[in-house]
C-alpha cells in the first residue's frame, strides 16, 4: 500500500496512505518521521497549528530518503484570512520545515477555530488566503494546493473564484461518521478527499461490530477502518508514534466485501470523541451525529 498513489487533478502523484502528525510533539516528530520512512512511508502530514513543522522537516531532511520520493503536506493556520498574512505564513512554513518546496498546502479550516461552524463562512478571507496559495503554487513554492474541513458552500466559493482548482479537501471521515454527500460532491469536482482520524481518534476501536468483522478478516480494527476509507476512494491519514502500529496501519492490502462495506457505512455515529471532544471539529461532529 505504501507504494501506491493517487494522481491529483494537476498531475501530481500522492501516496495513497499518509502519516498524520497531530498531537506529535515537535521534539519527537523527527524521529517518528525517520521511523516511518524506514518502514516505507513516503507521505507526511503536518500543519502550522500542530506546532511541529520544524521536527517534521528535520525528519524529512535526515531520513535518508531522497526528497523527491517524499510527499509533505502542511496547512495554513485557520485564523489567517488576509492576503498579506497568508503570504508571510506560507514562507514561514517553508522556513520552519527547512524545505525548498511543499508538496501540498491546505487552508486548515474555512473558519478560525473559535468561529468553527458558527454561521460565518469568511468567504472573502478564504479567497484572500487562496490567492496567496495560488501565487505560491505559480512561483513553484508549492506543488499542489487544497482545502481542509470545507463544506460544499465553502468549496463552491473557491471553485467559483479560483484560477487554480483545489486538488484536495481533507476532512474528518471514518466508520460511523462518513459525510457521504460531501465526499461524493467533492469527488465529482475531481478533488481528492483525504480522511483524517480514520480510526475516529481511537474511539471506534472497541466497537463490537468492528471488532467482530475485523476478526473475520484476520486484521485489527484499525486496519479495517483504514481499508474502509481506501475503498471509498479516500486517502487516510492515521496518526501513530508506535512503530508496530505504523507497520500495521500500512498492511491493508486485503479487500472488504460489498456486504460488509454496507454494514460499515451504517454503523451508528460516535457521540463522544474522548479527549478530542474539546476540539471544534470533533465537538461539532458529535453534535451533528
Residue frames relative to the residue before (quaternion, step in Angstrom):
aa qw qx qy qz dx dy dz
X 1.0000 0.0000 0.0000 0.0000 0.00 0.00 0.00
X 0.6478 0.5565 -0.3288 0.4032 3.59 0.98 -0.80
X 0.6836 0.4649 -0.2892 0.4826 3.59 1.21 -0.36
X 0.5829 0.5911 -0.3749 0.4127 3.59 1.26 -0.19
X 0.1421 -0.8062 0.5727 0.0430 3.58 -1.11 0.70
X 0.3078 -0.6373 0.6549 0.2649 3.47 -1.46 0.22
X 0.3023 -0.7086 0.5935 0.2329 3.56 -1.28 0.31
X 0.3652 -0.7434 0.5227 0.2018 3.56 -0.68 1.12
X 0.6759 -0.5413 0.3281 0.3775 3.57 -1.25 0.38
X 0.6746 0.4256 -0.3173 0.5130 3.60 1.26 0.02
X 0.6471 -0.5603 0.3023 0.4194 3.57 1.28 0.30
X 0.5207 0.6288 -0.4201 0.3963 3.60 1.25 -0.16
X 0.3172 -0.7466 0.5576 0.1763 3.57 -0.95 0.90
X 0.0907 -0.7986 0.5949 -0.0049 3.56 -0.94 0.98
X 0.4978 -0.6626 0.4566 0.3235 3.64 -0.77 0.91
X 0.5387 -0.6861 0.4046 0.2747 3.57 -0.95 0.97
X 0.7568 0.2276 -0.1380 0.5969 3.57 1.25 -0.36
X 0.0594 -0.8118 0.5806 0.0161 3.57 -0.91 0.90
X 0.4344 -0.6578 0.5422 0.2908 3.53 -1.33 0.21
X 0.2660 -0.7449 0.5927 0.1517 3.56 -0.73 1.08
X 0.1957 -0.8180 0.5344 0.0838 3.60 -1.02 0.73
X 0.3102 0.7433 -0.5299 0.2655 3.60 1.20 0.38
X 0.8207 0.1971 -0.1886 0.5021 3.58 -1.00 0.92
X 0.5455 0.5501 -0.4394 0.4546 3.62 1.19 0.26
X 0.4363 -0.7272 0.4664 0.2514 3.57 -0.61 1.14
X 0.6201 -0.5766 0.3907 0.3611 3.54 -1.11 0.75
X 0.6900 0.5050 -0.2828 0.4347 3.56 0.93 -0.88
X 0.7163 0.4131 -0.2426 0.5073 3.58 1.22 -0.41
X 0.5123 0.7039 -0.3975 0.2899 3.57 1.22 -0.41
X 0.6417 0.5505 -0.3491 0.4041 3.59 0.88 -0.84
X 0.6876 0.4747 -0.2977 0.4617 3.58 0.87 -0.90
X 0.6334 0.5198 -0.3403 0.4613 3.59 1.02 -0.71
X 0.6266 0.5139 -0.3356 0.4802 3.59 1.02 -0.74
X 0.6570 0.5023 -0.3172 0.4641 3.59 0.93 -0.84
X 0.6345 0.5224 -0.3283 0.4655 3.60 0.97 -0.84
X 0.6751 0.4946 -0.2927 0.4625 3.57 0.89 -0.94
X 0.6432 0.5175 -0.3242 0.4620 3.59 0.97 -0.82
X 0.6214 0.5397 -0.3374 0.4569 3.60 1.04 -0.74
X 0.6617 0.4978 -0.2938 0.4776 3.58 1.08 -0.76
X 0.6342 -0.5441 0.3289 0.4400 3.57 1.16 -0.58
X 0.4339 0.6851 -0.4737 0.3435 3.59 1.26 0.04
X 0.0923 -0.8015 0.5901 0.0290 3.53 -1.06 0.83
X 0.6971 0.4185 -0.2364 0.5320 3.59 1.31 -0.04
X 0.0039 0.8153 -0.5736 0.0794 3.56 -0.63 1.19
X 0.1607 -0.8137 0.5583 0.0217 3.55 -0.79 1.13
X 0.0680 0.7790 -0.6180 0.0811 3.57 -0.75 1.11
X 0.1794 -0.7664 0.6037 0.1262 3.58 -1.29 -0.22
X 0.6133 -0.5283 0.4286 0.4014 3.53 -1.22 0.45
X 0.6724 0.5209 -0.2977 0.4336 3.58 0.97 -0.86
X 0.6123 0.5668 -0.3575 0.4195 3.61 1.15 -0.47
X 0.2592 -0.8035 0.4899 0.2173 3.56 1.29 -0.45
X 0.6261 0.5132 -0.3746 0.4520 3.57 1.00 0.80
X 0.2708 0.7820 -0.5173 0.2183 3.58 1.19 0.45
X 0.6202 0.5525 -0.3552 0.4288 3.61 0.96 -0.79
X 0.7036 0.4681 -0.2681 0.4627 3.57 0.85 -0.99
X 0.6311 0.5172 -0.3357 0.4707 3.57 0.99 -0.79
X 0.6610 0.5091 -0.3097 0.4561 3.58 0.92 -0.88
X 0.6271 0.5266 -0.3352 0.4659 3.57 1.00 -0.78
X 0.6540 0.5134 -0.3102 0.4610 3.57 0.97 -0.85
X 0.6280 0.5329 -0.3265 0.4637 3.57 1.01 -0.81
X 0.7166 0.4675 -0.2581 0.4488 3.56 0.86 -0.99
X 0.7812 0.3714 -0.1679 0.4728 3.59 1.08 -0.69
X 0.5035 0.7036 -0.4024 0.2994 3.61 1.26 -0.03
X 0.5109 -0.6790 0.4049 0.3375 3.57 1.22 -0.20
X 0.6002 0.5169 -0.3658 0.4886 3.57 1.29 0.11
X 0.5504 -0.6272 0.4331 0.3407 3.57 -0.92 0.88
X 0.5832 -0.6237 0.3964 0.3373 3.56 -0.96 0.91
X 0.6957 0.4834 -0.3039 0.4357 3.61 0.89 -0.79
X 0.6197 0.5089 -0.3544 0.4810 3.59 1.28 0.04
X 0.6688 0.4832 -0.2790 0.4913 3.58 1.32 -0.14
X 0.2034 -0.7623 0.6047 0.1086 3.56 -1.16 0.67
X 0.0661 -0.8182 0.5705 -0.0277 3.55 -0.61 1.20
X 0.0980 -0.7806 0.6169 0.0220 3.54 -0.85 1.08
X 0.0610 0.7515 -0.6567 -0.0167 3.54 -1.16 0.67
X 0.3375 -0.7566 0.5386 0.1538 3.54 -1.29 0.28
X 0.4745 -0.6541 0.5258 0.2657 3.50 -1.11 0.87
X 0.5549 -0.6399 0.4152 0.3321 3.57 -0.78 1.02
X 0.5590 -0.6651 0.3942 0.2995 3.56 -0.89 1.01
X 0.6690 0.5221 -0.3032 0.4334 3.60 1.12 -0.55
X 0.5898 0.5835 -0.3636 0.4236 3.60 1.25 -0.21
X 0.1109 0.8163 -0.5498 0.1382 3.54 -0.41 1.27
X 0.6269 0.4670 -0.3845 0.4910 3.61 1.07 0.64
X 0.6404 -0.5621 0.3743 0.3658 3.54 -1.19 0.64
X 0.7008 0.4758 -0.2913 0.4446 3.59 0.75 -0.99
X 0.6486 0.5086 -0.3221 0.4657 3.59 0.96 -0.84
X 0.6602 0.5125 -0.3109 0.4526 3.56 0.95 -0.84
X 0.6242 0.5336 -0.3387 0.4593 3.58 0.97 -0.82
X 0.6812 0.4854 -0.2883 0.4661 3.57 0.88 -0.95
X 0.6708 0.5110 -0.3035 0.4436 3.59 0.96 -0.85
X 0.6122 0.5396 -0.3496 0.4602 3.58 1.05 -0.70
X 0.6741 0.4659 -0.2883 0.4953 3.57 0.90 -0.91
X 0.6025 0.5643 -0.3467 0.4453 3.56 1.14 -0.66
X 0.6578 0.5003 -0.3117 0.4689 3.59 0.95 -0.82
X 0.6228 0.5317 -0.3423 0.4607 3.58 0.97 -0.80
X 0.6818 0.4899 -0.2823 0.4642 3.56 0.96 -0.88
X 0.6770 0.4928 -0.2954 0.4599 3.57 0.92 -0.91
X 0.6669 0.4829 -0.2917 0.4868 3.58 1.01 -0.79
X 0.3108 -0.7585 0.5074 0.2659 3.56 1.13 -0.66
X 0.5340 0.6191 -0.3944 0.4195 3.56 1.15 0.68
X 0.4865 -0.6525 0.4953 0.3036 3.56 -1.19 0.53
X 0.8009 0.1158 -0.0205 0.5871 3.56 1.14 -0.69
X 0.2444 -0.7141 0.6362 0.1598 3.54 -1.17 0.74
X 0.4406 -0.7232 0.4615 0.2643 3.59 -0.79 0.95
X 0.7927 -0.0314 0.0526 0.6065 3.59 1.02 -0.81
X 0.0066 0.7818 -0.6235 0.0044 3.57 -0.93 0.90
X 0.1747 -0.8070 0.5636 0.0259 3.52 -0.91 1.07
X 0.4217 -0.5809 0.6043 0.3458 3.53 -1.33 0.29
X 0.4347 -0.7673 0.4021 0.2463 3.58 -0.44 1.22
X 0.7922 -0.0816 0.0723 0.6005 3.59 1.08 -0.64
X 0.5210 -0.6345 0.4537 0.3466 3.61 -1.04 0.61
X 0.7503 0.2644 -0.1742 0.5803 3.58 1.21 -0.48
X 0.5398 -0.5301 0.5111 0.4079 3.59 -1.20 0.38
X 0.6389 -0.5924 0.3136 0.3775 3.58 -0.98 0.81
X 0.6663 0.5034 -0.3242 0.4445 3.61 0.95 -0.72
X 0.7169 0.3884 -0.2386 0.5275 3.59 1.27 -0.28
X 0.3205 0.8049 -0.4640 0.1846 3.57 1.30 0.11
X 0.8655 -0.0477 -0.0306 0.4976 3.55 -0.83 1.20
X 0.4531 0.6894 -0.4559 0.3341 3.59 1.07 0.70
X 0.7488 -0.4199 0.2031 0.4709 3.57 1.22 0.37
X 0.6933 0.4280 -0.2709 0.5126 3.58 1.02 -0.72
X 0.2584 -0.8046 0.5210 0.1200 3.59 -0.87 0.98
X 0.2982 -0.7913 0.4965 0.1958 3.61 1.26 -0.14
X 0.0676 0.8510 -0.5168 0.0640 3.56 0.99 0.89
X 0.6984 0.4593 -0.2899 0.4661 3.60 0.77 -0.95
X 0.6549 0.5192 -0.3203 0.4460 3.58 0.92 -0.84
X 0.6593 0.4922 -0.3167 0.4721 3.58 1.01 -0.74
X 0.6258 0.5174 -0.3436 0.4718 3.59 1.07 -0.62
X 0.6337 0.5121 -0.3389 0.4704 3.59 1.05 -0.66
X 0.6483 0.4982 -0.3132 0.4831 3.58 0.97 -0.85
X 0.6493 0.5197 -0.3182 0.4550 3.57 0.99 -0.82
X 0.6208 0.5403 -0.3469 0.4499 3.59 1.00 -0.78
X 0.6433 0.5152 -0.3249 0.4640 3.58 0.99 -0.78
X 0.6450 0.5011 -0.3183 0.4813 3.58 1.01 -0.76
X 0.6302 0.5250 -0.3365 0.4626 3.59 0.98 -0.77
X 0.6416 0.5223 -0.3214 0.4607 3.59 0.95 -0.86
X 0.6783 0.4891 -0.2885 0.4663 3.57 0.92 -0.94
X 0.6188 0.5322 -0.3309 0.4737 3.56 1.11 -0.72
X 0.6939 0.4761 -0.2779 0.4632 3.56 0.86 -0.94
X 0.6624 0.4913 -0.2927 0.4839 3.58 1.20 -0.53
X 0.5306 -0.6591 0.3899 0.3634 3.59 1.28 -0.09
X 0.4576 0.6886 -0.4493 0.3384 3.59 1.24 0.23
X 0.7723 0.1763 -0.0638 0.6069 3.58 1.19 -0.70
X 0.3885 -0.7520 0.4874 0.2147 3.60 -0.83 0.96
X 0.7859 -0.0031 0.0146 0.6181 3.60 1.13 -0.60
X 0.1728 -0.7874 0.5861 0.0818 3.58 -1.13 0.67
X 0.0542 0.8189 -0.5662 0.0770 3.53 -1.11 0.67
X 0.5321 -0.6333 0.5010 0.2545 3.50 -1.40 -0.25
X 0.1150 -0.7712 0.6184 0.0981 3.53 -1.31 0.22
X 0.8398 0.1289 -0.1349 0.5099 3.56 -0.98 0.91
X 0.4212 0.7092 -0.4650 0.3216 3.61 1.17 0.45
X 0.3026 -0.7206 0.5997 0.1720 3.55 -0.91 0.99
X 0.7352 -0.4391 0.2593 0.4467 3.59 -1.24 0.25
X 0.6673 0.5059 -0.3230 0.4410 3.60 0.86 -0.87
X 0.6586 0.4937 -0.3058 0.4785 3.58 1.05 -0.72
X 0.6303 0.5285 -0.3173 0.4720 3.55 1.08 -0.77
X 0.6534 0.5209 -0.3142 0.4506 3.57 0.94 -0.88
X 0.5936 0.5730 -0.3611 0.4346 3.58 1.04 -0.70
X 0.6740 0.4649 -0.2863 0.4975 3.57 1.00 -0.81
X 0.6784 0.5154 -0.3055 0.4253 3.59 0.79 -0.99
X 0.6973 0.4833 -0.2738 0.4530 3.57 1.03 -0.77
X 0.7860 0.3288 -0.1548 0.5002 3.59 1.20 -0.34
X 0.5699 0.6449 -0.3702 0.3498 3.60 1.23 -0.12
X 0.3161 -0.6841 0.6060 0.2545 3.50 -1.38 0.19
X 0.7175 0.2395 -0.1897 0.6260 3.57 1.32 -0.32
X 0.3679 -0.7507 0.5051 0.2142 3.58 -0.63 1.10
X 0.5411 -0.5985 0.4649 0.3646 3.60 -1.06 0.63
X 0.3453 -0.7418 0.5412 0.1939 3.55 -1.05 0.81
X 0.8036 0.1611 -0.0107 0.5728 3.56 1.15 -0.73
X 0.0333 -0.7112 0.6947 0.1024 3.52 -1.35 0.43
X 0.1590 -0.8034 0.5715 0.0522 3.57 -0.51 1.22
X 0.0401 0.8261 -0.5527 0.1029 3.56 -0.59 1.19
X 0.5590 -0.5413 0.4931 0.3891 3.53 -1.34 0.20
X 0.2210 0.7645 -0.5748 0.1908 3.58 -0.63 1.13
X 0.2340 0.7546 -0.5813 0.1946 3.55 -0.80 1.03
X 0.6835 -0.4204 0.3690 0.4690 3.55 -1.29 0.17
X 0.7933 0.2495 -0.2677 0.4865 3.56 -0.95 1.07
X 0.7796 0.0764 -0.0909 0.6149 3.60 1.20 -0.22
X 0.2234 0.7657 -0.5573 0.2307 3.54 0.20 1.33
X 0.2496 -0.7947 0.5319 0.1524 3.63 -0.40 1.13
X 0.1874 -0.8550 0.4722 0.1038 3.55 0.43 1.27
X 0.6517 0.5291 -0.3331 0.4294 3.60 0.89 -0.87
X 0.6732 0.4769 -0.2958 0.4814 3.59 0.92 -0.90
X 0.6344 0.5315 -0.3349 0.4505 3.60 0.96 -0.84
X 0.6942 0.4796 -0.2861 0.4542 3.57 0.80 -0.99
X 0.6367 0.5167 -0.3317 0.4665 3.59 1.00 -0.79
X 0.6669 0.5070 -0.3028 0.4545 3.57 0.88 -0.94
X 0.6698 0.4964 -0.3040 0.4610 3.58 0.90 -0.88
X 0.6160 0.5429 -0.3509 0.4501 3.61 1.08 -0.61
X 0.6613 0.4831 -0.2988 0.4899 3.57 1.20 -0.47
X 0.4550 -0.6917 0.4261 0.3647 3.59 1.34 0.13
X 0.4624 0.6268 -0.4630 0.4229 3.53 1.04 0.94
X 0.4025 -0.7203 0.5141 0.2340 3.58 -0.78 1.02
X 0.2543 -0.7445 0.5979 0.1539 3.57 -1.01 0.83
X 0.1583 -0.7572 0.6289 0.0781 3.54 -0.87 1.05
X 0.2516 -0.7761 0.5660 0.1182 3.56 -1.05 0.84
X 0.1098 -0.7762 0.6157 0.0799 3.57 -0.53 1.11
X 0.8068 0.1830 -0.2122 0.5202 3.55 -1.24 0.62
X 0.0879 0.8462 -0.5220 0.0617 3.62 0.80 0.95
X 0.6957 0.3756 -0.2923 0.5381 3.61 1.24 -0.10
X 0.5580 -0.6645 0.3761 0.3250 3.57 1.14 0.69
X 0.5999 -0.5794 0.3374 0.4366 3.56 1.04 0.85
X 0.7069 -0.4803 0.2427 0.4590 3.55 1.11 0.78
X 0.5577 0.6628 -0.3731 0.3323 3.57 1.23 -0.29
X 0.6720 0.4753 -0.3194 0.4696 3.62 1.19 -0.22
X 0.4607 0.7307 -0.4264 0.2683 3.58 1.25 -0.18
X 0.7276 0.4005 -0.2355 0.5046 3.59 1.17 -0.52
X 0.3879 0.7339 -0.4822 0.2799 3.57 1.25 0.08
X 0.4833 -0.7186 0.4189 0.2731 3.58 -0.64 1.14
X 0.6292 0.5340 -0.3383 0.4523 3.60 1.01 -0.76
X 0.6967 0.4698 -0.2710 0.4696 3.56 0.91 -0.93
X 0.6194 0.5426 -0.3442 0.4510 3.57 1.03 -0.78
X 0.6840 0.4856 -0.2839 0.4645 3.57 0.89 -0.93
X 0.6779 0.4860 -0.3016 0.4619 3.58 0.90 -0.88
X 0.6246 0.5406 -0.3432 0.4470 3.59 0.95 -0.83
X 0.6356 0.5425 -0.3294 0.4395 3.57 0.98 -0.82
X 0.6487 0.5210 -0.3326 0.4440 3.61 0.99 -0.73
X 0.7061 0.4168 -0.2574 0.5113 3.61 1.16 -0.52
X 0.4222 -0.7185 0.4542 0.3150 3.57 1.27 -0.17
X 0.5715 0.5614 -0.3803 0.4622 3.56 1.12 0.75
X 0.5705 -0.5609 0.4585 0.3870 3.57 -1.31 0.09
X 0.6392 -0.4983 0.4030 0.4251 3.56 -1.26 0.27
X 0.6267 0.5367 -0.3431 0.4488 3.60 0.98 -0.79
X 0.6551 0.5016 -0.3170 0.4677 3.59 0.93 -0.84
X 0.6326 0.5272 -0.3280 0.4628 3.57 1.00 -0.82
X 0.6774 0.5037 -0.2895 0.4513 3.59 0.92 -0.94
X 0.6520 0.5016 -0.3110 0.4761 3.58 1.02 -0.80
X 0.6546 0.5102 -0.3136 0.4614 3.57 0.96 -0.85
X 0.5777 0.5823 -0.3577 0.4463 3.60 1.08 -0.73
X 0.6715 0.4910 -0.2982 0.4680 3.59 0.87 -0.93
X 0.6527 0.5216 -0.3183 0.4478 3.57 0.90 -0.88
X 0.6925 0.4795 -0.2897 0.4545 3.59 0.94 -0.82
X 0.6241 0.4877 -0.3412 0.5063 3.58 1.29 -0.15
X 0.5418 -0.6331 0.3878 0.3941 3.57 1.31 0.03
X 0.4861 0.6576 -0.4307 0.3818 3.57 1.25 0.39
X 0.3588 -0.6876 0.5818 0.2451 3.54 -1.33 0.27
X 0.1965 -0.8233 0.5209 0.1107 3.62 -0.21 1.21
X 0.1744 -0.7787 0.5999 0.0580 3.53 -1.17 0.80
X 0.0117 -0.8235 0.5672 -0.0069 3.61 0.46 1.12
X 0.2563 -0.7600 0.5819 0.1346 3.55 -1.07 0.80
X 0.2490 0.7363 -0.6120 0.1458 3.55 -0.99 0.89
X 0.2693 -0.7365 0.5936 0.1807 3.53 -1.25 0.50
X 0.5556 0.6186 -0.3669 0.4171 3.57 1.35 0.03
X 0.4456 -0.7232 0.4486 0.2778 3.65 -0.53 1.09
X 0.6320 0.5215 -0.3447 0.4579 3.61 1.02 -0.70
X 0.6679 0.4792 -0.2989 0.4847 3.57 1.00 -0.79
X 0.5749 0.5728 -0.3741 0.4488 3.58 1.10 -0.64
X 0.6802 0.4735 -0.2857 0.4812 3.57 0.92 -0.91
X 0.6772 0.5106 -0.2991 0.4373 3.57 0.86 -0.95
X 0.6569 0.5315 -0.3127 0.4338 3.56 0.94 -0.87
X 0.6936 0.4604 -0.2693 0.4842 3.57 1.17 -0.53
X 0.6261 0.5386 -0.3298 0.4573 3.59 1.26 -0.30
X 0.3470 0.7552 -0.4632 0.3076 3.53 0.60 1.21
X 0.2679 0.8046 -0.4866 0.2100 3.56 0.97 0.87
X 0.5019 0.6458 -0.4301 0.3822 3.60 1.27 -0.03
X 0.3425 -0.7246 0.5597 0.2107 3.60 -1.30 0.18
X 0.3177 -0.7154 0.5929 0.1889 3.56 -0.94 0.96
X 0.4003 -0.7330 0.4809 0.2668 3.60 -0.70 0.96
X 0.7096 -0.5031 0.2946 0.3958 3.55 -1.25 0.50
X 0.6521 0.5223 -0.3261 0.4423 3.58 0.93 -0.85
X 0.6766 0.4757 -0.2942 0.4790 3.57 0.96 -0.81
X 0.5939 0.5483 -0.3706 0.4576 3.59 1.07 -0.60
X 0.6464 0.5145 -0.3235 0.4613 3.58 0.99 -0.79
X 0.6196 0.5222 -0.3418 0.4760 3.57 1.04 -0.71
X 0.6779 0.5003 -0.2959 0.4501 3.59 0.87 -0.95
X 0.6335 0.5431 -0.3308 0.4408 3.58 1.06 -0.71
X 0.7639 0.3672 -0.1799 0.4992 3.56 1.19 -0.50
X 0.3162 0.7272 -0.5346 0.2922 3.58 1.18 0.48
X 0.5292 -0.6537 0.4265 0.3327 3.65 -0.80 0.91
X 0.5839 -0.6346 0.3858 0.3280 3.59 -1.03 0.79
X 0.5185 -0.5794 0.5301 0.3384 3.51 -1.32 0.47
X 0.2193 -0.7859 0.5652 0.1222 3.57 -0.96 0.83
X 0.7821 0.1595 -0.0914 0.5955 3.57 1.27 -0.27
X 0.2172 -0.7997 0.5523 0.0907 3.57 -0.74 1.10
X 0.5527 -0.6321 0.3989 0.3685 3.58 1.11 0.49
X 0.8393 -0.1378 0.0943 0.5174 3.58 -0.93 -0.85
X 0.6097 0.5567 -0.3604 0.4340 3.61 1.18 -0.36
X 0.5014 0.6826 -0.4149 0.3325 3.59 1.23 -0.30
X 0.5854 0.5833 -0.3683 0.4258 3.58 1.22 -0.33
X 0.6514 0.5199 -0.3141 0.4546 3.59 1.23 -0.37
X 0.6275 -0.6192 0.3140 0.3526 3.60 -0.88 0.95
X 0.6618 0.5102 -0.3369 0.4338 3.62 0.82 -0.88
X 0.7043 0.4574 -0.2732 0.4692 3.58 0.83 -0.97
X 0.6345 0.5275 -0.3341 0.4555 3.59 0.99 -0.77
X 0.6660 0.4969 -0.2930 0.4729 3.57 0.97 -0.88
X 0.6538 0.5189 -0.3172 0.4501 3.57 0.97 -0.85
X 0.6502 0.5057 -0.3168 0.4702 3.59 1.00 -0.80
X 0.6472 0.5247 -0.3214 0.4500 3.60 1.00 -0.79
X 0.7276 0.4410 -0.2424 0.4663 3.56 1.01 -0.82
X 0.5129 0.6667 -0.4094 0.3533 3.60 1.28 -0.17
